[in-house]
Amino acid sequence: MKNDISIPVFDLKDCAPGTDFIIKKFEGSDVFEAALRPHRLTAYKICLLLEGEVSNYVDFKEYTAVAPALLFVSPGQVFQHTSTSWHKMVHISFYKDFLMSEAQGILSCWECLFDQVVLPVKSKNVLKELETYAHLIEQEFVHRRPQRDLVVRNLLNAFIIAAARQGTCETKILQMDSSQNKIVKQFNNLTDEHFLKHTQVSQYADMLYISPGHLNDLIKMATGRTAKQIIDEKRVMEAKRLLFWGRHSAKEIASHLNIEDDAYFNRFFKKHTGQTPALFLKHSREKYNEYPDKVNVL
């Protein structure tokens, strides 16, 4: 993420130059050293855990997944692998633009899968379906067949839809026309990129050439939350990540979020979380045994 002040960022393009997608199979207990350190990703990541179990921190919570299960990590989240037990897993990473546009429209809530982090695969039929898609994707990717990316995109869309069918969000189809759906997606993309700098709904409305009221109506129809709530949620989440993983003062984090002073930052944080930054840090580290203090991330 741009303007990050402490947490390393791993770019998919560094692992797979020239592509917006990668798939890898893993079996064993060794983990790349870099994955044992707190870091962010630039791409979406889905892992299909076939055997064994793994434990990871995602943002400031630790999750343990027992096979069979799906794991989801979004760009910007702070991720750290914490277990070294034996497991068998398929890793899939991709940029959002790699998905077929048709699937982004139909499966407009596909990103809500990533809010679940760990999703148990409860049906053998679903596991078989996911394994089949993953195998076909791997074959296309490895053998570089003609029209490889087109085939991989379609298979990836099918994989995500199969996962969403058994998730808590299922497949929420927005009752909006294509132009409205496009605006919602553009707003999400713009806020992901600019939430540190632009904090007002009117700024995003100007970028999208619509009125703030119309933008807010569309966002509320799509998400059940106002546009301002979504902007503020992303800013609060960034503050939580930096508080939990970093060693920064309220003044430094306020500056990172383009907030005028640390006093206002404290009020902003408490308004949206119900607790001060100091209290959040104390409670979260007590809950998770102060794990971040056991590693030197700076």
Secondary structure as UniProt FT lines:
FT   TURN            2..3
FT   STRAND          9..10
FT   HELIX           12..15
FT   TURN            17..18
FT   STRAND          21..28
FT   HELIX           33..36
FT   STRAND          39..41
FT   STRAND          44..58
FT   TURN            59..60
FT   STRAND          61..66
FT   STRAND          69..73
FT   TURN            75..76
FT   STRAND          78..81
FT   STRAND          87..94
FT   HELIX           96..98
FT   HELIX           101..106
FT   TURN            107..109
FT   HELIX           110..115
FT   STRAND          118..120
FT   HELIX           124..143
FT   TURN            146..147
FT   HELIX           148..165
FT   HELIX           178..194
FT   TURN            195..197
FT   HELIX           201..208
FT   HELIX           212..223
FT   HELIX           227..245
FT   HELIX           250..256
FT   TURN            257..258
FT   HELIX           262..273
FT   HELIX           277..287
FT   TURN            288..290
FT   HELIX           291..294
//
